Amino acid sequence: MAEITVREALRDAMAEEMRKDENVYLIGEEVAEYQGAYKVSQGLLDEFGARRVVDTPITEHGFAGLAAGSAMAGLKPIVEFMTFNFAMQAIDHIINSAAKTHYMSGGQVKCPIVFRGPNGAAARVGAQHSQCYGAWYSHVPGLEVIAPYDATDCKALLKKAIQSPNPVIFLENEITYGYSFDLDDASIDDIEIGKAKIARKGSDVTITAFSIAVERALQAAEILSKEGINAEVIDLRTLRPLDTNTIINSIKKTNRLVTVEEGWGVCGIGAEICSLACEQAFDYLDAEPKRVSGKDTPLPYAANLEKLALPSVEDVCIAAREVCYKK
Amino acid sequence: MPIEILMPALSPTMKEGNLAKWLKKEGDEVTAGDVIAEIETDKATMEVEAVDEGKLGKILVTEGSKNVPVNQVIAVLLEDGEDAKTLKDYKPSEPANDDAGKDKKEDKAATPAPAPAAAQPAPAKALAQPIVPVVNSVTSQNSSVTASPVAKKIADQNGINLASVKGTGPKGRVTKEDVMHFLSQPNSGSVVNRVADEAISIPNNNIRQVIAERLVASKQTIPHFYLSLDCNISDLVKSRAQINDAAPKDESGRPAYKVSVNDLVIKAVALALKKVPAANASWTDEAVLQYNNVDISVAVAIDDGLITPIVRNADQKSVLNISSEMKSLATKARQGTLAPEEFQGGGFSISNLGMYGIKQFNAIVNPPQSAILAVGAGEKKVVVADNGEFKAIDVMTVSLSCDHRVVDGAVGAQFLQSFKYYIENPATLLL
């Protein structure tokens, strides 16, 4: 299998969909002339022209609203936010213009829009540029929220997101843009929105994670296996709708749950999953479900503090050992 | 936060106990499950197991202290990272079952609050450590033991009482592994399923009440003594077979009669009573009433108890008559259709448990009668014959219970000798 970076996978996903459907267009800051702030849209302007790859002024509220309206009118916009922190400027359009429209119009008006961009912590970019929005958007009915990790999933799910008639929040990660993975082209069509995957099979504890936390979880599983704890790692891939089936079946097998996310724990994705575990797998739990998350503080700027504020591999191991009643 | 160790309630009604012995001293490490002290009540001495972990920080009730109320703090455990300094400002909390104004220092010698509600151990604030919980139904009791949901599920499925599973989780929680380990132990096969309701209540019907009254009165007022005798019934058995073989049979092959050993016993008793009429009598304060008729009460087991229908003038009736009369009386007894004169009266009783294999027993005299013969099962025995050789015979043990006011030992013995003669010589029953 060929190796590909996440960046390239995302670009290829957009390019393939833009080739298939001329209503698909990309809009955002620096997406055209600059080839993308993170070079995700490299080469797209050359292939598709300025009508399909649109540079905007620095006005998220403006171009998000514009794109949402165009989606209601029949186009299929991909809106790139330089990070999802800036999307807060546009959040009224994301929630009230895009997410709620299908419902409020009695099904008559669709909004097939994709909002994508880096989410969560990068490297020393400060608190205002490091928030994870997975929980915020997953809270809202009317949105699909996707947070894939490896290249194959990124490509497959971005394509599915663009094809989806629903407004989709597509959460990427700046650090993993440069990660290389095997690209499993053959499985691309089979990967669906709303389906998690078992990234590592295990029997002793279920560890759920999404985006870059999947890397932490897999590294923790490796360490734990040497201690005799056989962890099952679930890459959630989609946050809304959560693949509850996969999670619950795993808990029924392992009797234990540890959720991992980089964002804050309070009212986070982990909180939702732990709650579901109690509701749907109560009698199978041998210990309390545990959440591993970023510390409850705006993310520090100093490198050492930033590291401490984000969940480490050892944090995951500690939680797993606790629920396994092992020191 | 220091963990308080409280005086445990060793039974639901225990109010106080003596702290007999400390098995740990201040500074010792304590893990869940360690025996830390011995508590004495007036019933027993029990061990106290620690539920929490830590270091024994301070002993507040010394060895030998008596009348320590349940729930009083007897010691304090320091958790990880705490040391003696943590105890400087420590004040033990009031035992949960105290009256509002009571000073804690008086508790050691004082008796706890008399109100029954206050004497209940383990209210919400400070739980006394359970030692041997009263075993109730598996699931309802399991719900009060700290265990993970899946541990409870597995325990319930296998009928395991969680209180008997050692919990190794935090705060003594029983984990799945604990239950699985318990299951894998060899003696876990002897799983006990206890029914929640201790007993069902069967209301006493008339017969039960009458039996109770009469037999209690009998045992309390009659001076009983007991005589036993073995009878060789080999010939009786043969005779009975002969009698029954001779029975004419109807079209469907049913015999006209079937004589039981008990029928023959009744006849033998009747004849013996004629010989020893002193055994067929009743006590009154002024006189012993010796009956002129031989009326024999025969115990018959029925659904709710037993009843004694009477064969009147049994000495004058043939064995066949006795047999058919007994059959009809027994049927009526089981149907509950005996007339009063059919079971009220009689001068002597017979009770036969031979059909149940009972070898020997002593029955209770039915007042106003003075004696009752308890008949056991016949069994083959090897005895030494007159010529010194071994032979096998059928032996039946009979036991006579006597009212000593009426029947002395010699009289009772004479009666039994007479009975033995008749029963060992069945031809005499033809007379």
Chai-1 contact restraints between the chains, C-beta under 6 A:
chainA,res_idxA,chainB,res_idxB,connection_type,confidence,min_distance_angstrom,max_distance_angstrom,comment,restraint_id
A,N255,B,V150,contact,1.0,0.0,6.0,A-B,restraint_1
A,N255,B,K176,contact,1.0,0.0,6.0,A-B,restraint_2
A,F282,B,P149,contact,1.0,0.0,6.0,A-B,restraint_3
A,D283,B,P149,contact,1.0,0.0,6.0,A-B,restraint_4
A,D283,B,K153,contact,1.0,0.0,6.0,A-B,restraint_5
A,Y284,B,V150,contact,1.0,0.0,6.0,A-B,restraint_6
A,L285,B,P149,contact,1.0,0.0,6.0,A-B,restraint_7
A,L285,B,V150,contact,1.0,0.0,6.0,A-B,restraint_8
A,D286,B,S148,contact,1.0,0.0,6.0,A-B,restraint_9
A,D286,B,V150,contact,1.0,0.0,6.0,A-B,restraint_10
A,D286,B,T175,contact,1.0,0.0,6.0,A-B,restraint_11
A,D286,B,K176,contact,1.0,0.0,6.0,A-B,restraint_12
A,A287,B,S148,contact,1.0,0.0,6.0,A-B,restraint_13
A,Y325,B,G169,contact,1.0,0.0,6.0,A-B,restraint_14
A,Y325,B,T175,contact,1.0,0.0,6.0,A-B,restraint_15
